[in-house]
Amino acid sequence: MNIRGTAVTTELLFNNRILTGLTTLPDEYYWSCSHIFECDPSELNYNDIKEASASDIPEGTFIHFPCKLSNYKYCNTISIGRTEDKLHFRLSVSFNLSKWDENLNLRGFFELLHDDIQQSRNLKVSDCYHDCHDYLLEVEFTGDLTEKFDTQLQRALIQIRQFHDYDSKHII
């Protein structure tokens, strides 16, 4: 957590679950949200948010949780933030060399995937990290306040998967 200043414990009732988090000074990493909920799998998972939309999250709220998705196994966390009239999403996409099961050069593939996502119209790479074993992309997009989260996340994951498939075939 990137908490600055003082913070107080807060709770949020979300989809019949009580989430515990912090209220603090707004921070850019959290899209200037003040209410931060970084959840573990026992508190929140993808099934809990599938049917939700922006109206289910109060303004100024950031929710982060781990996930395991069948349609793109490399996405391992999702963040959702709601500020005034905007909805933000961040997907953490990570690759580990020891678990990499594709017959491709991971570093070359990672660079192609990064570039394709960065050049897309609606996705952007907000953070990128790699060393000799781990590769991480944080992919962000602005959401629609009226659509269900699942619809928006699936659309982004399909696009990332398409880049993945294309880059797998075009790596040198």
C-alpha positions as CSV (number, residue, x, y, z in Angstrom):
1,M,0.0,0.0,0.0
2,N,1.2,3.5,-0.8
3,I,-0.5,5.3,2.1
4,R,0.6,8.8,2.8
5,G,-0.4,10.7,5.9
6,T,-2.7,9.3,8.6
7,A,-5.1,6.6,7.8
8,V,-8.2,5.3,9.6
9,T,-9.8,1.9,9.3
10,T,-13.1,1.9,7.3
11,E,-15.6,-0.7,6.1
12,L,-17.6,-1.1,3.0
13,L,-20.6,-3.4,2.4
14,F,-20.1,-4.7,-1.1
15,N,-22.2,-7.4,-2.6
16,N,-23.2,-8.7,0.9
17,R,-19.6,-8.8,2.0
18,I,-18.0,-6.5,4.5
19,L,-14.6,-5.2,3.3
20,T,-12.1,-3.7,5.6
21,G,-9.8,-1.0,4.4
22,L,-8.4,2.4,5.0
23,T,-9.5,6.0,4.5
24,T,-6.5,8.3,3.8
25,L,-5.4,11.2,1.7
26,P,-6.1,10.8,-2.0
27,D,-3.2,9.3,-3.9
28,E,-2.5,9.2,-7.6
29,Y,-1.8,5.4,-7.6
30,Y,-5.3,4.9,-6.3
31,W,-6.8,7.3,-8.9
32,S,-7.2,9.9,-6.1
33,C,-9.5,7.7,-4.2
34,S,-9.5,8.0,-0.4
35,H,-11.2,4.7,0.6
36,I,-8.7,1.9,-0.1
37,F,-9.7,-1.8,0.0
38,E,-6.9,-4.3,-0.8
39,C,-8.6,-7.6,-0.4
40,D,-7.3,-11.2,-0.2
41,P,-9.2,-14.1,-1.9
42,S,-11.2,-14.8,1.2
43,E,-12.6,-11.3,1.2
44,L,-13.4,-10.8,-2.5
45,N,-13.0,-12.7,-5.7
46,Y,-14.0,-12.2,-9.4
47,N,-17.4,-13.9,-8.9
48,D,-18.3,-11.3,-6.3
49,I,-17.9,-8.4,-8.7
50,K,-19.1,-9.9,-12.0
51,E,-22.7,-8.6,-11.8
52,A,-21.7,-5.3,-10.1
53,S,-21.4,-1.9,-11.8
54,A,-20.2,1.5,-10.8
55,S,-23.3,2.3,-8.8
56,D,-22.3,-0.5,-6.4
57,I,-19.1,1.3,-5.4
58,P,-19.2,4.7,-3.6
59,E,-17.3,7.6,-5.1
60,G,-13.7,7.8,-4.0
61,T,-13.4,4.1,-3.5
62,F,-10.6,1.8,-4.7
63,I,-10.9,-2.0,-4.6
64,H,-8.0,-4.4,-5.3
65,F,-8.2,-8.2,-5.3
66,P,-6.5,-11.2,-6.6
67,C,-8.1,-13.3,-9.3
68,K,-7.8,-16.5,-11.3
69,L,-9.5,-16.3,-14.7
70,S,-9.9,-19.1,-17.1
71,N,-9.9,-17.0,-20.2
72,Y,-6.5,-15.4,-19.5
73,K,-4.4,-17.1,-16.8
74,Y,-1.7,-14.4,-16.7
75,C,-4.1,-11.8,-15.2
76,N,-3.7,-12.2,-11.4
77,T,-5.1,-9.0,-9.8
78,I,-7.8,-6.5,-10.6
79,S,-8.2,-3.0,-9.3
80,I,-11.3,-0.9,-9.7
81,G,-11.6,2.7,-8.7
82,R,-14.5,5.1,-8.8
83,T,-14.0,8.9,-8.7
84,E,-16.7,11.4,-9.4
85,D,-17.8,10.6,-12.9
86,K,-15.1,8.1,-13.8
87,L,-14.6,4.4,-13.4
88,H,-11.0,3.0,-13.6
89,F,-9.7,-0.5,-14.0
90,R,-6.2,-1.9,-13.6
91,L,-5.2,-5.5,-14.5
92,S,-2.0,-7.0,-13.4
93,V,-0.6,-9.3,-16.0
94,S,2.4,-11.3,-15.0
95,F,4.6,-14.0,-16.4
96,N,7.2,-16.0,-14.5
97,L,10.0,-17.7,-16.5
98,S,9.9,-20.9,-14.4
99,K,6.1,-21.3,-15.1
100,W,6.3,-20.1,-18.7
101,D,4.9,-23.0,-20.7
102,E,4.9,-21.5,-24.2
103,N,7.7,-22.3,-26.7
104,L,8.7,-18.7,-27.0
105,N,11.3,-16.3,-25.9
106,L,9.5,-14.7,-22.9
107,R,11.5,-11.4,-23.0
108,G,10.8,-10.9,-26.7
109,F,7.2,-11.8,-26.3
110,F,6.8,-9.5,-23.3
111,E,8.2,-6.5,-25.2
112,L,5.8,-7.1,-28.2
113,L,2.9,-7.5,-25.8
114,H,3.8,-4.3,-24.0
115,D,4.1,-2.3,-27.2
116,D,0.8,-3.6,-28.6
117,I,-1.1,-2.8,-25.4
118,Q,0.5,0.6,-25.2
119,Q,-0.4,1.4,-28.8
120,S,-4.1,0.3,-28.5
121,R,-6.8,2.9,-28.4
122,N,-8.4,2.0,-25.1
123,L,-5.7,0.2,-23.0
124,K,-2.5,1.6,-21.6
125,V,0.4,0.2,-19.7
126,S,0.7,2.1,-16.5
127,D,3.6,0.1,-15.1
128,C,6.1,-2.3,-16.4
129,Y,8.6,-4.4,-14.6
130,H,10.9,-7.2,-15.5
131,D,14.1,-9.0,-14.3
132,C,15.6,-12.3,-15.4
133,H,12.6,-14.3,-14.0
134,D,9.5,-12.1,-13.6
135,Y,7.7,-9.9,-16.1
136,L,4.8,-7.7,-15.0
137,L,2.5,-5.3,-16.9
138,E,-0.1,-3.2,-15.2
139,V,-2.8,-2.5,-17.8
140,E,-5.3,0.3,-17.3
141,F,-8.5,1.4,-19.0
142,T,-11.3,3.8,-18.2
143,G,-14.7,2.1,-17.8
144,D,-18.3,2.9,-18.4
145,L,-20.4,3.9,-15.4
146,T,-23.4,2.0,-16.7
147,E,-22.0,-1.4,-17.8
148,K,-21.4,-4.4,-15.6
149,F,-17.8,-4.9,-14.5
150,D,-17.7,-8.3,-16.0
151,T,-18.6,-7.0,-19.5
152,Q,-15.9,-4.4,-19.4
153,L,-13.2,-6.7,-17.9
154,Q,-14.0,-9.5,-20.4
155,R,-13.7,-7.0,-23.3
156,A,-10.3,-5.9,-22.1
157,L,-9.1,-9.4,-21.4
158,I,-10.2,-10.5,-24.9
159,Q,-8.2,-7.7,-26.4
160,I,-5.1,-8.6,-24.3
161,R,-5.6,-12.3,-25.3
162,Q,-5.7,-11.3,-29.0
163,F,-2.5,-9.4,-28.6
164,H,-1.0,-12.4,-26.8
165,D,-2.0,-14.8,-29.6
166,Y,-0.8,-12.5,-32.3
167,D,2.5,-11.8,-30.6
168,S,3.0,-15.5,-30.0
169,K,2.9,-16.1,-33.7
170,H,5.1,-13.1,-34.7
171,I,8.0,-13.2,-32.3
172,I,11.3,-13.6,-33.8
